[in-house]
Amino acid sequence: MKFLVLTDDDVKKSLTMKQAVDASAEAFRDLSESRAKIPVRCAVPTEQGFTGFMPGYVSGTNEALGLKLVSIRPNNPKNHNLPTIPAQVLLVHPETSQPMVLMDATYLTLLRTAAGSGVATRLMARPDIEKLVVFGAGNQALSHIEAMITERPTIKTIVILNRSHENAEKFVASLKADPKYKHLNISASQNSTEALKGALLIVTCTGSHEPLFNGDDVENGAHLNLIGSHFPHAREVDSKLIKKSKVVIDETNGAFAEAGDVVIPIKEGVITKEHVLAEIGQVVAGHQIRTSHNDITIFKSVGNAVQDLGVGLAVYKQAVSLGLGTWVDTDNRAKL
């Protein structure tokens, strides 16, 4: 029996953003149509941080069985020159449970999260978007910019806001140095009210626990992807914006347990659970959300293992096709 081992670089070479968005759309539909069995994630605290175990199974055309491990290790960069949030995905053959592929999922996590927002943007955002505003200046911001441009190549202007304006300016400089973004007008801002003028696409990917801007500043017709907060007490947008928007989530149980952007307005009595119109998988299946150019639409994601399974399976298939990775033979085991 052989299984494939993929490095982070192998994963990057395996899948384009468009392919990842396509795979995410299918995975979300599998989830909403009950072809996926995704237990609640298990978080194990350690002296160095914590590790989350996210198992799952998807039946049908995209059958996949596996597990994602994602950890937070604050001392990794300083002490080991490793990522703060390392991750791995293991997929096994559903029939035999023998290992199929083990991949570094550091980049995969960025890819699948941005691809999920790409699905929502594809299906819910207006087609005539020219201005994108991104709150955050880290790796998620970078992957989301790629996803947003993939789904809305009409974008001409990008404005970056970050808690550290210095980091925002460094991020802008790195974007401007990338040839694939040279046709765009990219800048950093410290004024959210000014930045949001004319913006029909907004991404929030921060660690903020409080609203990042005044909801009244969001233009009619805008679409927002909210991916930074995943605690019930934390949120990136205020209740009045949630109330006047058409809200879609990634998965019902996870969102009502972890998505403060939704949980807090419900606790305040500003909205009820019925204000959330659908899961994104239902939108993939044809549920219409935007019915007017003036609708404000929101996709709130807390992350789900079905994304790792769906995009991970697509990475595996492409890697095999492209001859990437290293095959490991497990047949030479000592006989008992």
Phi, psi and chi 1 to 4 in degrees:
 res  aa     phi    psi   chi1   chi2   chi3   chi4
   1 MET       -  131.1  173.9   68.2   68.6      -
   2 LYS  -118.2  145.9  -67.3 -177.3  178.4 -179.3
   3 PHE  -132.8  159.4   70.6   92.8      -      -
   4 LEU   -97.9  137.9 -173.5   62.3      -      -
   5 VAL  -113.9  124.9  175.7      -      -      -
   6 LEU  -117.1  128.5  -62.4  174.1      -      -
   7 THR   -79.6  171.2   65.5      -      -      -
   8 ASP   -59.4  -38.2 -151.9   41.1      -      -
   9 ASP   -67.2  -37.8 -166.1   48.6      -      -
  10 ASP   -60.2  -43.1  -68.4  -30.9      -      -
  11 VAL   -61.9  -42.4  174.8      -      -      -
  12 LYS   -60.9  -36.8  -70.2  177.2 -177.7  177.9
  13 LYS   -79.0  -16.5  -66.8  175.6 -178.7  176.4
  14 SER   -79.7  -37.8  -63.9      -      -      -
  15 LEU  -134.7  134.7 -139.6   57.7      -      -
  16 THR   -80.3  165.4   66.0      -      -      -
  17 MET   -63.2  -40.4 -178.1   58.1   74.8      -
  18 LYS   -61.5  -42.0 -175.3 -177.9 -177.5  -53.4
  19 GLN   -63.2  -37.1  -71.1  171.9  -39.1      -
  20 ALA   -67.6  -38.9      -      -      -      -
  21 VAL   -64.0  -43.9  173.7      -      -      -
  22 ASP   -59.9  -45.4  -68.4  -18.4      -      -
  23 ALA   -65.2  -37.5      -      -      -      -
  24 SER   -65.6  -40.2  -68.7      -      -      -
  25 ALA   -59.7  -45.3      -      -      -      -
  26 GLU   -64.8  -39.4  -67.7 -177.4   19.3      -
  27 ALA   -65.4  -43.1      -      -      -      -
  28 PHE   -64.0  -37.7  -80.1  130.9      -      -
  29 ARG   -66.7  -40.9 -176.6  167.1 -176.8  170.1
  30 ASP   -58.2  -40.1  -75.1  -26.2      -      -
  31 LEU   -65.5  -47.7 -178.0   64.1      -      -
  32 SER   -71.1  -24.5  -69.8      -      -      -
  33 GLU  -100.0   20.7  -64.6 -176.9  -10.9      -
  34 SER    64.1   26.4  -58.3      -      -      -
  35 ARG   -91.7   -4.0  -73.7 -174.4  -68.4  -85.5
  36 ALA  -114.8  137.4      -      -      -      -
  37 LYS  -114.4  107.6  -63.1  178.5 -179.1  178.0
  38 ILE  -122.9  100.1  -51.0  -64.8      -      -
  39 PRO   -65.0  162.8  -17.8   30.4      -      -
  40 VAL   -62.5  136.2  176.2      -      -      -
  41 ARG   -63.1  147.3   72.8 -174.1   86.2 -169.8
  42 CYS  -111.6  120.7  172.2      -      -      -
  43 ALA  -104.2  126.8      -      -      -      -
  44 VAL  -113.2  112.7  179.0      -      -      -
  45 PRO   -74.8  143.2   25.4  -31.0      -      -
  46 THR  -131.0  175.7   70.9      -      -      -
  47 GLU   -66.6  -23.4  -67.5 -179.3    0.1      -
  48 GLN   -97.0  -11.6  -61.5   79.2   21.0      -
  49 GLY   159.9 -129.8      -      -      -      -
  50 PHE  -154.6  158.9   79.8   85.3      -      -
  51 THR  -127.0  132.0  -64.5      -      -      -
  52 GLY  -103.9  136.3      -      -      -      -
  53 PHE  -109.3  121.8  -65.5   80.5      -      -
  54 MET  -125.7   89.2  -58.4  168.1   62.9      -
  55 PRO   -86.6  164.9   32.8  -34.0      -      -
  56 GLY  -176.6  162.2      -      -      -      -
  57 TYR  -140.5  135.6  170.4   67.4      -      -
  58 VAL  -123.3  128.4  178.5      -      -      -
  59 SER   -98.1  173.7   62.0      -      -      -
  60 GLY    92.4 -152.5      -      -      -      -
  61 THR   -58.7  -39.9  -55.0      -      -      -
  62 ASN  -102.4   44.2  -56.6  -55.5      -      -
  63 GLU   -57.0  129.7 -172.0  177.9   25.7      -
  64 ALA  -153.0  142.7      -      -      -      -
  65 LEU  -135.1  126.9  174.6   63.2      -      -
  66 GLY  -176.0 -167.9      -      -      -      -
  67 LEU  -149.5  137.2  171.4   74.1      -      -
  68 LYS  -111.9  134.7  177.2 -178.3  179.1  179.9
  69 LEU  -110.9  124.5  -77.6   78.2      -      -
  70 VAL  -131.2  132.4   59.3      -      -      -
  71 SER  -125.8  159.0  -55.3      -      -      -
  72 ILE  -118.3  119.0  -66.6 -177.6      -      -
  73 ARG  -130.2   89.3  -66.6  -67.8 -172.5  -87.4
  74 PRO   -57.4  -28.9  -24.3   34.8      -      -
  75 ASN   -88.5   -1.7  -65.9  -34.8      -      -
  76 ASN   -57.6  -49.3  -94.9    5.6      -      -
  77 PRO   -60.3  -44.8  -24.6   35.5      -      -
  78 LYS   -73.0  -44.6  179.4 -178.9  177.8 -179.3
  79 ASN   -91.1  -26.0  -64.9  -14.7      -      -
  80 HIS  -131.2   -1.5  -53.7  -71.3      -      -
  81 ASN    56.1   43.5 -165.9   30.6      -      -
  82 LEU  -125.4  162.0  -69.0  170.0      -      -
  83 PRO   -62.9  150.3  -18.5   30.1      -      -
  84 THR   -66.3  -33.8  -57.7      -      -      -
  85 ILE  -120.8   77.9  -52.7  177.7      -      -
  86 PRO   -75.1  152.3   29.1  -33.4      -      -
  87 ALA  -151.7  152.7      -      -      -      -
  88 GLN  -138.7  148.4  -58.6   80.6   32.5      -
  89 VAL  -124.3  130.5  164.4      -      -      -
  90 LEU  -116.0  123.9  170.7   67.8      -      -
  91 LEU  -111.5  138.6  -62.2 -178.8      -      -
  92 VAL  -121.7  158.3  -59.4      -      -      -
  93 HIS   -65.7  122.3  -69.3  -81.4      -      -
  94 PRO   -57.4  -33.5  -27.1   36.0      -      -
  95 GLU   -76.2  -42.1 -177.5  176.7   -8.7      -
  96 THR  -108.2  -14.5   64.0      -      -      -
  97 SER    63.0   20.9 -163.8      -      -      -
  98 GLN   -82.9  147.4  -65.7  -58.4  -63.8      -
  99 PRO   -60.6  138.2   20.1  -31.5      -      -
 100 MET  -111.2  -48.6 -170.6  165.6   73.6      -
 101 VAL  -155.3  140.0   60.4      -      -      -
 102 LEU  -120.4  120.9  174.3   65.4      -      -
 103 MET  -128.9  145.2   65.7 -176.7   76.7      -
 104 ASP   -66.0  126.5 -172.6  -45.7      -      -
 105 ALA  -112.0   20.4      -      -      -      -
 106 THR   -62.7  -52.5  -55.3      -      -      -
 107 TYR   -72.6  -35.6  174.0   70.9      -      -
 108 LEU   -57.4  -38.3  179.1   71.3      -      -
 109 THR   -62.6  -43.1  -59.8      -      -      -
 110 LEU   -63.9  -44.0  -61.4  172.4      -      -
 111 LEU   -63.9  -48.4  179.2   66.2      -      -
 112 ARG   -70.8  -32.8   63.7   82.3  145.6  156.8
 113 THR   -67.9  -46.8  -55.8      -      -      -
 114 ALA   -65.4  -36.7      -      -      -      -
 115 ALA   -65.3  -35.6      -      -      -      -
 116 GLY   -61.2  -43.4      -      -      -      -
 117 SER   -65.8  -31.8  -64.1      -      -      -
 118 GLY   -63.9  -38.5      -      -      -      -
 119 VAL   -60.7  -48.2  173.4      -      -      -
 120 ALA   -63.1  -40.3      -      -      -      -
 121 THR   -65.5  -42.0  -58.8      -      -      -
 122 ARG   -57.6  -41.7  175.6 -174.5  -68.4 -179.9
 123 LEU   -97.6  -18.5  -61.4  172.8      -      -
 124 MET  -121.0  -24.1  -64.7  164.5   59.4      -
 125 ALA   -82.3  154.7      -      -      -      -
 126 ARG   -65.4  153.6  -80.5  171.0   45.0  165.2
 127 PRO   -81.4  -10.8   29.0  -35.1      -      -
 128 ASP  -105.2   29.4   57.1  -17.7      -      -
 129 ILE   -71.7  131.8  -67.6  168.3      -      -
 130 GLU  -120.4  -18.8  -64.9 -171.9   -3.4      -
 131 LYS  -125.7  128.5 -176.1  177.2 -178.0 -180.0
 132 LEU  -115.8  131.3  164.5   65.8      -      -
 133 VAL  -115.3  130.1  171.8      -      -      -
 134 VAL  -121.2  124.8  178.8      -      -      -
 135 PHE   -96.6  115.0  -71.4   82.8      -      -
 136 GLY   123.3  150.2      -      -      -      -
 137 ALA  -139.3   31.4      -      -      -      -
 138 GLY  -106.5 -160.4      -      -      -      -
 139 ASN   -65.7  -34.8  -70.6  -31.1      -      -
 140 GLN   -65.5  -36.3  -80.6  -70.1    2.1      -
 141 ALA   -61.9  -43.1      -      -      -      -
 142 LEU   -63.8  -47.0 -179.1   60.4      -      -
 143 SER   -67.0  -33.7   59.7      -      -      -
 144 HIS   -70.5  -35.6  -90.0   77.1      -      -
 145 ILE   -60.6  -42.9  -73.1  171.2      -      -
 146 GLU   -61.7  -43.0 -177.4  179.7   -3.2      -
 147 ALA   -65.7  -42.1      -      -      -      -
 148 MET   -65.5  -41.5  -61.7  -55.8   98.1      -
 149 ILE   -69.1  -34.4  -69.0  173.3      -      -
 150 THR   -60.6  -43.7  -63.5      -      -      -
 151 GLU   -87.1  -24.3  -67.2  -56.5  -40.3      -
 152 ARG  -133.9   76.2  -71.2  -63.0 -177.8  -91.6
 153 PRO   -66.2   -3.3   21.7  -32.3      -      -
 154 THR   -74.4  -11.3   52.1      -      -      -
 155 ILE   -61.2  131.7  -68.4  171.3      -      -
 156 LYS  -118.1  -26.6  -62.1  177.7 -178.9  177.5
 157 THR  -128.4  135.3  -60.2      -      -      -
 158 ILE  -127.8  129.7  -59.7  176.4      -      -
 159 VAL  -119.1  131.0 -178.8      -      -      -
 160 ILE  -109.4  130.5  -53.6  -63.2      -      -
 161 LEU  -124.0  140.5  -63.7   96.7      -      -
 162 ASN  -150.8  153.4 -166.9   61.6      -      -
 163 ARG   -54.7  -41.1  179.4  174.8   56.3 -176.3
 164 SER   -98.1  108.9  165.5      -      -      -
 165 HIS   -64.0  -31.3 -172.6   61.9      -      -
 166 GLU   -61.4  -43.2  179.7 -177.6   -4.1      -
 167 ASN   -66.9  -35.3  -73.1  -13.7      -      -
 168 ALA   -62.2  -42.0      -      -      -      -
 169 GLU   -67.9  -37.5  -70.6 -178.3  -35.4      -
 170 LYS   -65.0  -39.9  -71.1  179.2  179.8  178.0
 171 PHE   -64.0  -44.1 -176.0   57.9      -      -
 172 VAL   -60.1  -43.1  166.5      -      -      -
 173 ALA   -61.0  -39.1      -      -      -      -
 174 SER   -68.2  -35.9   68.9      -      -      -
 175 LEU   -66.6  -43.0  -69.6  172.0      -      -
 176 LYS   -65.3  -27.0  -72.3 -177.6  174.9  179.6
 177 ALA   -79.5  -10.3      -      -      -      -
 178 ASP   -89.3  119.7 -169.3  -33.5      -      -
 179 PRO   -55.5  -30.2  -24.4   33.7      -      -
 180 LYS   -73.7   -9.4   66.0 -177.2  176.1 -175.8
 181 TYR  -113.1    9.5  -60.7  127.1      -      -
 182 LYS   -67.3  -19.6   65.0 -179.6 -179.4  179.8
 183 HIS   -84.3   -2.1   64.6  -69.4      -      -
 184 LEU  -102.5  150.8  -62.5  169.9      -      -
 185 ASN   -92.4  106.6  176.4   21.3      -      -
 186 ILE  -118.0  133.2  -51.6  172.9      -      -
 187 SER  -149.1  165.0   62.4      -      -      -
 188 ALA  -108.5  147.5      -      -      -      -
 189 SER  -136.2  153.2  173.8      -      -      -
 190 GLN  -112.0    1.5  -67.3  177.1  -76.0      -
 191 ASN  -119.7  103.5 -172.6  -36.6      -      -
 192 SER   -66.8  -35.0   61.3      -      -      -
 193 THR   -60.8  -45.8  -60.6      -      -      -
 194 GLU   -67.7  -42.8  -80.0  -63.1  -45.0      -
 195 ALA   -61.7  -35.8      -      -      -      -
 196 LEU   -80.5   -9.0  -69.9  169.0      -      -
 197 LYS   -64.0  122.1  -71.7 -178.9  178.2  177.5
 198 GLY    78.9    2.6      -      -      -      -
 199 ALA   -86.0  119.3      -      -      -      -
 200 LEU  -104.1    2.3  -66.4 -179.7      -      -
 201 LEU  -141.8  124.8 -174.4   54.8      -      -
 202 ILE  -132.6  134.6  -58.0  162.0      -      -
 203 VAL  -124.0  131.7  173.8      -      -      -
 204 THR  -116.5  118.9   62.2      -      -      -
 205 CYS  -138.4   70.1   41.5      -      -      -
 206 THR  -127.6  173.7   74.4      -      -      -
 207 GLY   -99.2   18.2      -      -      -      -
 208 SER   -65.7  145.0  178.6      -      -      -
 209 HIS  -101.5   -8.7  -76.9 -157.2      -      -
 210 GLU  -122.8  155.4  -60.1  -64.9  -26.9      -
 211 PRO   -52.8  138.0  -28.1   36.3      -      -
 212 LEU   -83.4  -20.5  -62.3  163.9      -      -
 213 PHE  -158.7  169.2   51.2   85.5      -      -
 214 ASN   -79.2  123.4 -172.7  -28.0      -      -
 215 GLY   -59.3  -24.9      -      -      -      -
 216 ASP   -66.9  -17.8  -70.0  -24.1      -      -
 217 ASP   -81.7   -9.0  -69.2  -24.5      -      -
 218 VAL   -79.1  129.5  173.9      -      -      -
 219 GLU   -70.6  145.9  -58.3 -103.7  -12.9      -
 220 ASN   -58.7  137.2  -73.0  -24.2      -      -
 221 GLY    95.1   -4.9      -      -      -      -
 222 ALA   -76.1  154.5      -      -      -      -
 223 HIS  -120.6  137.3  171.6   73.1      -      -
 224 LEU  -122.7  136.5  -62.8   88.8      -      -
 225 ASN  -110.1  115.2  -63.4  -53.5      -      -
 226 LEU  -107.2  111.0  -46.0  179.3      -      -
 227 ILE  -129.9   -2.7   63.1  101.1      -      -
 228 GLY   -79.6  -41.3      -      -      -      -
 229 SER   -89.9  134.6  163.9      -      -      -
 230 HIS  -140.6   33.7   53.0  -86.8      -      -
 231 PHE  -125.5  144.6  -64.4  107.5      -      -
 232 PRO   -65.3  -18.7   21.8  -32.5      -      -
 233 HIS   -98.8    1.6   59.7  -86.4      -      -
 234 ALA  -120.0  146.6      -      -      -      -
 235 ARG  -154.4  159.0   57.4  177.3  171.8  174.1
 236 GLU  -109.4  -14.8  -65.7  178.4  -64.2      -
 237 VAL  -130.6  159.1  -59.4      -      -      -
 238 ASP   -85.9  169.1   57.8   30.3      -      -
 239 SER   -67.1  -34.4  -64.8      -      -      -
 240 LYS   -67.3  -30.6   57.6 -172.6  172.8 -176.2
 241 LEU   -70.4  -42.2  177.3   58.3      -      -
 242 ILE   -59.6  -43.0  -66.9  -68.2      -      -
 243 LYS   -62.3  -38.5 -177.0  178.1 -179.0  179.7
 244 LYS   -91.8    5.6   68.0  179.1 -179.4  179.0
 245 SER  -110.9  159.4  -58.0      -      -      -
 246 LYS   -92.2  116.0  -66.9 -174.7  170.2 -178.0
 247 VAL  -106.9  132.6 -179.9      -      -      -
 248 VAL  -125.9  143.6  169.3      -      -      -
 249 ILE  -119.6  169.5   54.7  178.3      -      -
 250 ASP   -80.8  -43.3   51.8   -2.0      -      -
 251 GLU  -154.4  136.0 -169.8  -89.0  -29.8      -
 252 THR   -61.0  -54.0  -59.4      -      -      -
 253 ASN   -62.2  -44.5  -66.9  -30.0      -      -
 254 GLY   -64.7  -41.8      -      -      -      -
 255 ALA   -65.6  -45.0      -      -      -      -
 256 PHE   -74.9  -12.0  -73.1  135.4      -      -
 257 ALA   -96.1  -32.6      -      -      -      -
 258 GLU  -122.9  -18.6  -60.4  176.9  -12.7      -
 259 ALA   -87.5   93.7      -      -      -      -
 260 GLY   -58.4  -29.4      -      -      -      -
 261 ASP   -59.7  -26.7  -66.1  -77.4      -      -
 262 VAL  -102.5  -42.6  173.4      -      -      -
 263 VAL   -62.0  -44.0  172.3      -      -      -
 264 ILE   -64.9  -48.0  -66.5  172.5      -      -
 265 PRO   -60.2  -32.3  -23.3   33.5      -      -
 266 ILE   -66.6  -45.5  -68.8  173.9      -      -
 267 LYS   -63.0  -33.5  -73.9 -174.9  175.7 -179.8
 268 GLU   -75.1  -13.4  -68.0  174.3  -17.7      -
 269 GLY    81.4   12.6      -      -      -      -
 270 VAL   -75.0  -36.9  174.9      -      -      -
 271 ILE  -135.6  170.3   63.2  169.2      -      -
 272 THR  -113.8  173.3   63.5      -      -      -
 273 LYS   -59.5  -28.7  -73.4 -174.1  175.8 -178.3
 274 GLU   -67.7  -13.5  -72.1   67.8   34.1      -
 275 HIS   -66.8  -26.7 -173.8   74.4      -      -
 276 VAL   -76.7  117.6  174.7      -      -      -
 277 LEU   -82.6  -30.5  -61.1  178.7      -      -
 278 ALA  -171.8  164.7      -      -      -      -
 279 GLU   -84.6  154.0  -67.5 -178.7  -18.0      -
 280 ILE   -63.4  -29.4 -170.6   63.4      -      -
 281 GLY   -63.2  -33.5      -      -      -      -
 282 GLN   -68.9  -33.2  -65.2  170.9  -66.2      -
 283 VAL   -68.3  -40.2 -177.3      -      -      -
 284 VAL   -58.3  -38.4  173.9      -      -      -
 285 ALA   -76.6   -5.7      -      -      -      -
 286 GLY   124.7   -3.5      -      -      -      -
 287 HIS   -65.9  120.0 -171.4  103.3      -      -
 288 GLN   -84.3  128.9 -171.9   71.0   27.0      -
 289 ILE  -106.9  -57.3  -60.3  -61.5      -      -
 290 ARG   -79.7  119.8  178.0  175.0  -67.1  -81.1
 291 THR  -116.5   -4.1   56.9      -      -      -
 292 SER  -147.4  149.7  163.7      -      -      -
 293 HIS   -60.8  -24.3 -100.7   22.5      -      -
 294 ASN   -89.4   -7.2  -71.1  -33.7      -      -
 295 ASP   -61.6  138.1  -73.3  -18.2      -      -
 296 ILE   -97.7  123.4  -61.8  174.6      -      -
 297 THR  -116.3  146.2   56.5      -      -      -
 298 ILE  -132.6  134.6  -72.6  178.1      -      -
 299 PHE  -112.9  117.8  172.4   56.7      -      -
 300 LYS  -107.9  122.3  173.4   56.9 -167.6  171.8
 301 SER  -122.6  136.4  171.5      -      -      -
 302 VAL  -113.3   -1.9  -65.5      -      -      -
 303 GLY    91.6  142.2      -      -      -      -
 304 ASN  -148.3  141.9 -170.9  -78.7      -      -
 305 ALA   -60.6  -21.3      -      -      -      -
 306 VAL   -62.8  -28.9   78.0      -      -      -
 307 GLN   -66.4  -41.5  -61.8  169.5  -95.3      -
 308 ASP   -67.0  -38.3  -58.1  -66.3      -      -
 309 LEU   -66.9  -47.4  -65.6  176.0      -      -
 310 GLY   -66.5  -49.9      -      -      -      -
 311 VAL   -72.1  -36.3  178.1      -      -      -
 312 GLY   -61.4  -41.2      -      -      -      -
 313 LEU   -64.1  -40.1 -178.1   63.1      -      -
 314 ALA   -64.6  -39.8      -      -      -      -
 315 VAL   -61.2  -46.0  165.1      -      -      -
 316 TYR   -59.1  -48.1  169.0   71.2      -      -
 317 LYS   -62.5  -42.4  -70.1  178.6  177.9  178.5
 318 GLN   -68.6  -38.9  -80.9  -64.9  107.9      -
 319 ALA   -62.5  -42.5      -      -      -      -
 320 VAL   -62.4  -44.2  170.7      -      -      -
 321 SER   -62.3  -36.8  175.4      -      -      -
 322 LEU   -90.1   -5.0  -63.9  170.5      -      -
 323 GLY    73.8   31.8      -      -      -      -
 324 LEU   -93.4  158.5  -62.4  170.6      -      -
 325 GLY    88.4 -177.1      -      -      -      -
 326 THR  -125.7  128.3  -57.8      -      -      -
 327 TRP   -87.0  133.9  -71.4   95.7      -      -
 328 VAL  -114.4  127.8  175.6      -      -      -
 329 ASP   -92.7  120.9 -167.6  -16.7      -      -
 330 THR  -102.8    9.2   61.4      -      -      -
 331 ASP   -78.1  -16.5  -73.8  -21.2      -      -
 332 ASN   -90.1   43.2  -63.0  -37.5      -      -
 333 ARG   -82.1  147.1  -68.4  169.3  -70.0 -176.6
 334 ALA   -64.2  135.7      -      -      -      -
 335 LYS   -76.4  134.6  -66.0 -177.3  178.2  179.9
 336 LEU   -84.5      -  -61.9  178.4      -      -
